[in-house]
């Protein structure tokens, strides 16, 4: 019978053999080491200390652009989650900003508010602070848009009368609401970018003598160029700098009120023989941005840029997305990389489908436009009343403002769409490289202060867990289906 000592030796030999076999079988496998479980550090105010600040909007409307009190700290740990890699060594265009169209109707509604409430709303919209959304780009109409209570230009004449010397020119109609509101905005944000776009030339300059449709008479090209020069100088005299203009809003749309058709050939001729030289002669540095219509006709801006005598006056091209694909911006950029591209209008139709509108606009505009070289993103009207007024007869009757101003001020989906970018991506920020992963769409920026900003949309219907990777370190987070997150560090 074997001795007790034999059994002990046999027992230990078996243990050693099992260890050798286990190590041999596991050799060559990558070891996934979970990060140590460390309780989050909480400051005396109850806020979790985090490397990354996370702001969230959920499609169920339970969370609106709210800062999350969770710890997102970078570490060298590994896991199997997909990673969005942010790379500051690859840079693209410099951003001008994110914002809205301050239509005449929007200004009218804001100006109706009691003084304290108006001041509070403008501060919330245009101040750069942790509690506000910091809009940094505006579009205004030169004369009336269809979201004014009535149609007007700055030189209206009676039937069969003309004013080629523009002796009747006056921006007085905008001194009631638009200019006072703009002055308050400029006081809050002196560096705000303002784009001006005309919906129509004065009717007497046009082929059909009407505010709807028609085209600019060739004999009035120089008159209209001087009209736009006068506009820029008049606004400057009010303390309002117009950073850029487009010669015509939606030049292929003859149906709005007001509206005016201007073909690509006509706009080429107008820019190279009249508008560009008029700006140059007057010492005006306001940028000229051509087209200002849908992504389905990239041939329009390319026609203008193909003309060397027009191109020299042109800063870039502007787009809307009621038709076509956002990739048209890259098509034009690739053809003329020395010229800029801009995104200048997209409406939200009322009543809004919050989840659907949030997803579509963030995917195509907040993420899609910058990833296709746009220097800005402008959504349509800043404010409307509960019945989508004011608007002209024949103008948009269901355009939902970023805010609805009635007996109370309500924030709508457009407010949060733009807020997820404007609050963090300041003028002068540079788009940097980031990769889309699965159902996660994203875009990244580096701000003038050196902060990194990553905007992520979960396009799927289910929650997605993922890593944010920066400088070979990761932090892990998740977004519910259809949710939008802005991450800043």
C-alpha positions as CSV (number, residue, x, y, z in Angstrom):
1,X,0.0,0.0,0.0
2,X,1.4,3.4,-1.0
3,X,2.5,5.6,1.9
4,X,0.9,8.9,3.0
5,X,4.0,10.7,1.8
6,X,3.5,9.2,-1.7
7,X,-0.1,10.6,-1.9
8,X,1.1,14.1,-0.8
9,X,3.8,14.1,-3.5
10,X,1.3,12.8,-6.1
11,X,-1.2,15.5,-5.1
12,X,1.2,18.3,-5.6
13,X,2.5,16.9,-8.8
14,X,-1.0,16.9,-10.2
15,X,-1.5,20.5,-9.2
16,X,1.7,21.6,-10.9
17,X,0.8,19.7,-14.0
18,X,-2.6,21.3,-14.2
19,X,-1.0,24.8,-13.9
20,X,1.4,24.0,-16.7
21,X,-1.3,22.7,-19.0
22,X,-3.5,25.8,-18.3
23,X,-0.7,28.3,-19.0
24,X,0.2,26.4,-22.2
25,X,-3.4,26.5,-23.4
26,X,-3.7,30.2,-22.7
27,X,-0.4,31.2,-24.3
28,X,-0.8,33.7,-27.2
29,X,-4.2,35.0,-26.1
30,X,-4.6,38.7,-25.5
31,X,-5.4,39.3,-22.0
32,X,-8.3,41.7,-21.4
33,X,-7.8,43.3,-18.1
34,X,-10.9,45.0,-16.8
35,X,-10.3,48.4,-15.2
36,X,-10.2,48.5,-11.5
37,X,-13.4,49.4,-9.8
38,X,-12.8,52.8,-8.3
39,X,-15.5,54.8,-6.6
40,X,-16.1,58.1,-8.4
41,X,-14.6,61.1,-6.8
42,X,-17.2,63.6,-5.7
43,X,-16.6,67.2,-4.9
44,X,-18.2,68.9,-1.9
45,X,-21.0,70.2,-4.2
46,X,-22.1,66.6,-5.1
47,X,-20.7,66.7,-8.7
48,X,-18.8,63.7,-9.9
49,X,-15.3,64.6,-11.1
50,X,-14.9,63.6,-14.7
51,X,-12.3,64.1,-17.5
52,X,-15.1,64.4,-20.1
53,X,-18.3,66.5,-19.7
54,X,-21.3,64.9,-21.2
55,X,-24.5,66.7,-22.4
56,X,-27.5,64.6,-23.4
57,X,-30.8,64.8,-25.3
58,X,-33.0,61.8,-25.4
59,X,-35.7,61.3,-28.1
60,X,-38.3,60.4,-25.4
61,X,-38.1,64.1,-24.3
62,X,-37.3,63.2,-20.8
63,X,-33.8,64.8,-21.0
64,X,-33.1,68.0,-23.0
65,X,-29.5,69.1,-23.5
66,X,-28.7,68.3,-19.9
67,X,-25.3,67.8,-18.4
68,X,-24.9,64.3,-17.0
69,X,-23.4,63.8,-13.5
70,X,-21.3,60.7,-14.4
71,X,-17.6,60.0,-14.3
72,X,-16.1,59.6,-17.8
73,X,-12.4,59.4,-17.1
74,X,-9.7,58.4,-19.6
75,X,-7.6,55.3,-18.8
76,X,-5.3,52.8,-20.6
77,X,-7.7,49.9,-20.0
78,X,-9.1,47.7,-22.9
79,X,-12.5,46.3,-23.8
80,X,-14.4,44.9,-26.7
81,X,-16.6,48.0,-27.3
82,X,-16.4,49.9,-30.6
83,X,-14.3,53.1,-30.3
84,X,-14.7,56.5,-31.8
85,X,-11.2,57.8,-32.2
86,X,-10.7,61.5,-32.0
87,X,-7.5,62.7,-33.7
88,X,-6.3,66.4,-33.4
89,X,-3.4,65.8,-35.8
90,X,-5.8,65.7,-38.7
91,X,-7.6,69.1,-39.3
92,X,-10.1,70.3,-41.8
93,X,-12.1,73.6,-42.1
94,X,-12.4,76.4,-39.5
95,X,-15.9,76.9,-38.3
96,X,-17.8,80.1,-38.4
97,X,-20.7,79.0,-36.2
98,X,-24.1,77.5,-35.6
99,X,-27.4,79.3,-35.4
100,X,-30.7,80.4,-36.9
101,X,-32.4,82.8,-39.2
102,X,-33.6,85.8,-37.3
103,X,-36.6,86.5,-39.6
104,X,-38.5,89.7,-39.3
105,X,-41.3,87.7,-37.7
106,X,-38.9,86.2,-35.2
107,X,-37.7,89.7,-34.2
108,X,-41.3,91.0,-34.0
109,X,-42.2,88.2,-31.5
110,X,-39.1,88.7,-29.4
111,X,-39.7,92.4,-29.4
112,X,-43.2,91.9,-28.1
113,X,-41.9,90.3,-24.9
114,X,-41.8,92.3,-21.7
115,X,-38.3,93.9,-21.3
116,X,-37.0,91.6,-18.5
117,X,-38.3,88.5,-20.3
118,X,-36.9,89.6,-23.6
119,X,-33.5,90.3,-22.0
120,X,-33.5,86.9,-20.3
121,X,-34.4,85.0,-23.6
122,X,-31.7,86.8,-25.6
123,X,-29.1,86.2,-23.0
124,X,-30.1,82.5,-22.9
125,X,-29.8,82.2,-26.7
126,X,-26.7,84.3,-27.4
127,X,-24.5,84.3,-24.4
128,X,-21.6,81.8,-24.1
129,X,-22.0,80.4,-20.6
130,X,-22.5,77.0,-19.1
131,X,-26.2,77.6,-18.7
132,X,-26.9,79.1,-22.2
133,X,-26.6,77.9,-25.8
134,X,-24.4,80.6,-27.2
135,X,-25.7,81.0,-30.8
136,X,-22.8,82.4,-32.9
137,X,-24.3,82.7,-36.4
138,X,-27.4,84.4,-37.7
139,X,-29.1,84.8,-41.1
140,X,-31.3,87.8,-41.8
141,X,-33.3,88.8,-44.8
142,X,-32.5,91.8,-46.9
143,X,-35.9,93.2,-47.1
144,X,-38.8,90.9,-46.3
145,X,-38.7,87.1,-46.2
146,X,-41.8,85.0,-46.3
147,X,-41.7,85.0,-42.5
148,X,-42.5,88.7,-42.2
149,X,-46.0,89.9,-41.6
150,X,-46.0,91.6,-45.0
151,X,-43.8,92.0,-48.1
152,X,-41.5,95.0,-48.4
153,X,-38.2,96.1,-49.8
154,X,-36.0,99.0,-48.9
155,X,-37.1,100.9,-52.0
156,X,-40.8,100.3,-52.8
157,X,-42.4,102.4,-55.5
158,X,-45.9,102.9,-56.7
159,X,-47.0,101.0,-59.9
160,X,-45.1,102.1,-63.0
161,X,-42.6,104.1,-61.0
162,X,-38.9,103.4,-60.7
163,X,-36.0,104.8,-58.7
164,X,-32.7,104.0,-60.5
165,X,-30.8,106.5,-58.3
166,X,-32.2,104.8,-55.2
167,X,-33.2,108.1,-53.7
168,X,-36.1,106.4,-51.9
169,X,-33.8,103.8,-50.3
170,X,-34.3,103.3,-46.6
171,X,-34.0,100.4,-44.0
172,X,-36.6,102.1,-41.9
173,X,-39.0,99.0,-42.0
174,X,-36.3,97.0,-40.1
175,X,-35.8,99.7,-37.5
176,X,-39.1,98.7,-35.7
177,X,-38.1,95.2,-34.7
178,X,-35.2,93.6,-36.5
179,X,-32.5,96.2,-35.9
180,X,-33.3,96.8,-32.2
181,X,-33.2,93.0,-31.6
182,X,-30.0,92.7,-33.5
183,X,-28.4,95.5,-31.5
184,X,-29.3,93.7,-28.3
185,X,-27.7,90.5,-29.7
186,X,-24.5,92.2,-30.8
187,X,-24.2,93.7,-27.4
188,X,-24.3,90.2,-25.9
189,X,-22.1,88.6,-28.6
190,X,-20.0,91.3,-30.5
191,X,-18.4,88.6,-32.6
192,X,-21.5,87.0,-33.9
193,X,-21.5,86.3,-37.7
194,X,-24.4,87.7,-39.7
195,X,-25.4,86.6,-43.2
196,X,-27.8,88.7,-45.3
197,X,-30.0,87.1,-48.0
198,X,-32.6,88.9,-50.2
199,X,-35.8,87.1,-51.1
200,X,-36.4,89.5,-54.0
201,X,-35.2,92.7,-55.5
202,X,-37.8,95.6,-55.3
203,X,-40.6,94.7,-57.7
204,X,-39.9,97.7,-60.0
205,X,-36.5,96.2,-60.8
206,X,-38.0,92.9,-62.0
207,X,-39.3,91.5,-65.3
208,X,-42.8,90.9,-63.9
209,X,-43.1,93.9,-61.6
210,X,-44.2,91.5,-58.8
211,X,-42.9,90.4,-55.5
212,X,-43.4,86.7,-56.5
213,X,-41.2,85.1,-59.2
214,X,-39.9,87.1,-62.1
215,X,-36.3,87.9,-62.7
216,X,-34.0,90.9,-62.3
217,X,-33.9,93.0,-65.5
218,X,-30.4,93.1,-66.9
219,X,-30.7,96.9,-67.2
220,X,-31.1,97.0,-63.4
221,X,-28.1,94.8,-62.5
222,X,-26.0,97.8,-61.5
223,X,-28.9,99.4,-59.7
224,X,-29.4,96.2,-57.6
225,X,-25.7,96.0,-56.9
226,X,-25.8,99.5,-55.5
227,X,-28.9,98.6,-53.5
228,X,-27.0,95.9,-51.7
229,X,-24.0,98.2,-51.2
230,X,-26.4,100.7,-49.6
231,X,-27.9,98.0,-47.4
232,X,-24.5,96.9,-46.0
233,X,-23.5,100.5,-45.3
234,X,-26.8,101.3,-43.6
235,X,-26.6,98.3,-41.3
236,X,-23.0,99.3,-40.5
237,X,-24.2,102.8,-39.6
238,X,-26.5,101.0,-37.0
239,X,-23.5,99.2,-35.6
240,X,-24.4,95.9,-37.3
241,X,-21.7,94.2,-39.4
242,X,-22.9,92.0,-42.2
243,X,-20.2,89.4,-42.6
244,X,-21.6,87.9,-45.9
245,X,-24.4,88.1,-48.3
246,X,-25.9,85.8,-50.9
247,X,-27.2,87.6,-54.1
248,X,-30.5,85.7,-53.9
249,X,-32.3,83.2,-51.6
250,X,-33.4,80.1,-53.4
251,X,-32.8,81.5,-56.9
252,X,-34.6,78.5,-58.5
253,X,-37.8,78.9,-56.5
254,X,-40.3,81.2,-58.2
255,X,-43.3,80.3,-55.9
256,X,-42.5,81.9,-52.5
257,X,-43.7,85.3,-51.5
258,X,-41.4,87.2,-51.9
259,X,-39.2,85.3,-54.4
260,X,-37.1,86.0,-57.5
261,X,-35.6,83.6,-60.1
262,X,-31.9,84.0,-60.9
263,X,-30.3,81.4,-63.1
264,X,-26.7,80.3,-62.7
265,X,-25.8,82.2,-65.9
266,X,-27.6,85.3,-64.6
267,X,-25.9,85.1,-61.2
268,X,-22.5,84.7,-62.8
269,X,-23.1,87.8,-64.9
270,X,-24.4,89.8,-62.0
271,X,-21.5,88.9,-59.7
272,X,-18.7,89.5,-62.1
273,X,-19.9,92.6,-63.9
274,X,-21.8,94.4,-61.1
275,X,-21.9,93.1,-57.5
276,X,-18.2,92.2,-57.2
277,X,-16.9,95.4,-58.8
278,X,-19.5,97.5,-56.8
279,X,-18.3,96.0,-53.5
280,X,-14.7,96.5,-54.5
281,X,-15.3,100.2,-55.5
282,X,-17.1,100.9,-52.2
283,X,-14.3,99.2,-50.1
284,X,-16.8,96.6,-48.8
285,X,-15.2,93.5,-47.4
286,X,-18.5,91.6,-46.9
287,X,-18.2,88.2,-48.4
288,X,-20.2,87.2,-51.5
289,X,-21.6,83.6,-51.2
290,X,-23.4,82.3,-54.2
291,X,-26.3,79.9,-54.9
292,X,-28.1,79.6,-51.5
293,X,-30.4,76.7,-52.6
294,X,-30.8,73.0,-52.5
295,X,-28.1,70.3,-52.7
296,X,-29.7,68.7,-55.8
297,X,-28.2,71.3,-58.2
298,X,-24.4,71.5,-57.4
299,X,-23.9,72.5,-61.0
300,X,-25.3,76.0,-60.2
301,X,-22.4,77.1,-57.9
302,X,-19.9,75.2,-60.1
303,X,-21.1,77.2,-63.1
304,X,-20.3,80.5,-61.3
305,X,-17.0,79.2,-60.0
306,X,-16.0,78.0,-63.5
307,X,-16.0,81.6,-64.6
308,X,-12.7,83.1,-63.5
309,X,-13.9,86.6,-63.6
310,X,-16.8,85.8,-61.3
311,X,-14.9,83.4,-59.1
312,X,-12.4,86.1,-58.0
313,X,-15.2,87.9,-56.2
314,X,-16.8,84.8,-54.6
315,X,-15.9,83.5,-51.1
316,X,-18.0,80.3,-51.5
317,X,-21.3,78.5,-52.0
318,X,-24.4,78.1,-49.8
319,X,-26.8,75.2,-49.6
320,X,-30.2,74.1,-48.3
321,X,-31.3,70.4,-48.0
322,X,-35.0,70.3,-49.1
323,X,-33.7,68.2,-52.0
324,X,-30.5,66.4,-52.8
325,X,-27.8,65.0,-50.5
326,X,-25.5,66.7,-48.1
327,X,-22.5,65.2,-49.9
328,X,-23.1,67.8,-52.7
329,X,-21.1,70.2,-50.5
330,X,-18.0,67.9,-50.7
331,X,-18.5,67.7,-54.5
332,X,-18.3,71.5,-54.8
333,X,-15.4,71.6,-52.2
334,X,-13.4,69.1,-54.1
335,X,-13.8,71.0,-57.4
336,X,-12.8,74.3,-55.8
337,X,-11.0,73.6,-52.5
338,X,-9.9,77.2,-52.3
339,X,-13.6,78.3,-51.9
340,X,-15.7,77.8,-48.8
341,X,-19.0,76.0,-48.5
342,X,-21.9,76.9,-46.1
343,X,-25.2,75.5,-44.9
344,X,-27.7,78.3,-44.7
345,X,-31.2,77.0,-44.2
346,X,-33.4,74.0,-43.2
347,X,-36.8,74.3,-41.6
348,X,-38.6,72.1,-39.0
349,X,-42.2,71.6,-40.1
350,X,-44.9,71.9,-37.4
351,X,-46.2,70.1,-35.6
352,X,-42.8,68.5,-35.0
353,X,-42.0,64.8,-34.6
354,X,-39.3,65.5,-31.9
355,X,-37.5,62.1,-32.2
356,X,-37.6,62.0,-36.0
357,X,-36.6,65.7,-36.4
358,X,-33.8,65.4,-33.8
359,X,-32.3,62.4,-35.6
360,X,-32.6,63.7,-39.2
361,X,-31.3,67.2,-38.5
362,X,-28.4,66.1,-36.3
363,X,-27.4,63.4,-38.7
364,X,-27.6,65.5,-41.9
365,X,-26.8,69.0,-40.6
366,X,-25.0,69.2,-37.3
367,X,-22.8,66.1,-38.2
368,X,-23.3,65.8,-42.0
369,X,-22.7,69.4,-43.1
370,X,-19.4,69.9,-41.2
371,X,-18.2,66.5,-42.3
372,X,-18.8,67.7,-45.8
373,X,-16.7,70.9,-45.3
374,X,-19.4,73.4,-44.3
375,X,-18.2,76.2,-42.1
376,X,-21.5,76.8,-40.5
377,X,-25.0,75.4,-39.9
378,X,-28.0,77.7,-39.9
379,X,-31.5,76.3,-39.2
380,X,-34.6,78.3,-40.3
381,X,-36.7,80.6,-38.1
382,X,-35.6,81.4,-34.6
383,X,-39.2,82.1,-33.3
384,X,-42.8,81.6,-34.3
385,X,-46.1,82.0,-32.4
386,X,-48.3,79.0,-31.6
387,X,-50.0,79.2,-35.0
388,X,-46.7,79.6,-37.0
389,X,-47.2,83.3,-37.6
390,X,-46.1,85.8,-38.7
391,X,-45.8,84.9,-42.4
392,X,-46.7,86.6,-45.7
393,X,-49.7,85.5,-47.8
394,X,-48.2,82.6,-49.7
395,X,-45.3,82.2,-47.3
396,X,-44.5,79.2,-45.1
397,X,-47.6,78.5,-42.9
398,X,-46.1,75.6,-40.9
399,X,-42.5,76.7,-40.1
400,X,-41.8,75.9,-36.4
401,X,-39.5,78.2,-34.6
402,X,-36.7,77.1,-32.4
403,X,-38.8,78.8,-29.7
404,X,-42.6,79.3,-29.7
405,X,-43.6,82.7,-28.2
406,X,-47.1,82.9,-27.0
407,X,-48.4,83.3,-23.4
408,X,-45.2,81.4,-22.5
409,X,-41.9,80.8,-24.3
410,X,-41.5,77.1,-25.3
411,X,-38.3,75.5,-26.6
412,X,-38.7,73.3,-29.6
413,X,-36.5,70.6,-31.2
414,X,-34.5,73.1,-33.3
415,X,-33.3,74.8,-30.1
416,X,-31.7,71.5,-29.0
417,X,-30.5,70.6,-32.5
418,X,-28.4,73.7,-32.7
419,X,-27.7,73.9,-29.0
420,X,-25.8,70.6,-29.1
421,X,-23.2,72.4,-31.3
422,X,-23.4,76.2,-30.7
423,X,-23.0,75.8,-26.9
424,X,-19.6,74.1,-27.4
425,X,-18.2,74.7,-30.9
426,X,-17.3,78.4,-30.9
427,X,-16.3,80.6,-33.8
428,X,-12.8,79.7,-34.9
429,X,-13.0,76.0,-33.8
430,X,-11.5,73.6,-36.3
431,X,-13.0,70.3,-37.3
432,X,-10.7,67.4,-36.5
433,X,-10.8,63.7,-37.5
434,X,-13.1,61.2,-36.0
435,X,-14.5,57.9,-37.3
436,X,-18.1,56.8,-37.6
437,X,-18.7,53.4,-35.9
438,X,-21.7,51.2,-36.7
439,X,-24.9,53.1,-36.0
440,X,-23.0,55.9,-34.3
441,X,-22.5,59.1,-36.4
442,X,-20.2,61.8,-35.1
443,X,-18.2,64.9,-35.8
444,X,-15.3,66.3,-33.7
445,X,-13.8,69.8,-33.2
446,X,-11.0,71.5,-31.4
447,X,-12.0,74.9,-30.0
448,X,-9.8,78.1,-29.9
449,X,-9.4,77.4,-26.1
450,X,-8.0,73.9,-26.9
451,X,-11.0,71.9,-25.8
452,X,-12.1,68.8,-27.8
453,X,-15.8,68.5,-28.7
454,X,-17.4,65.3,-30.0
455,X,-21.0,65.2,-31.1
456,X,-22.5,61.7,-31.4
457,X,-25.9,60.5,-32.6
458,X,-27.0,56.9,-32.0
459,X,-29.0,56.3,-35.2
460,X,-30.2,52.8,-34.1
461,X,-33.3,52.1,-32.0
462,X,-31.4,50.4,-29.2
463,X,-28.8,51.6,-26.7
464,X,-25.2,51.5,-27.8
465,X,-22.1,51.3,-25.6
466,X,-18.9,52.6,-27.0
467,X,-15.5,54.1,-26.2
468,X,-14.2,57.6,-26.9
469,X,-10.5,57.2,-27.6
470,X,-8.1,60.1,-27.5
471,X,-4.3,59.8,-27.4
472,X,-4.5,56.0,-26.9
473,X,-6.6,56.4,-23.8
474,X,-10.3,55.5,-23.6
475,X,-13.4,56.2,-21.6
476,X,-16.6,54.2,-22.0
477,X,-20.2,55.6,-22.3
478,X,-23.5,54.8,-23.9
479,X,-26.4,56.5,-25.7
480,X,-30.0,55.3,-25.9
481,X,-31.5,54.7,-29.4
482,X,-32.0,58.0,-31.2
483,X,-30.2,60.0,-28.5
484,X,-27.6,62.8,-29.1
485,X,-24.6,63.4,-26.9
486,X,-22.1,66.2,-26.9
487,X,-18.8,65.3,-25.1
488,X,-16.2,67.9,-24.2
489,X,-12.7,67.6,-22.6
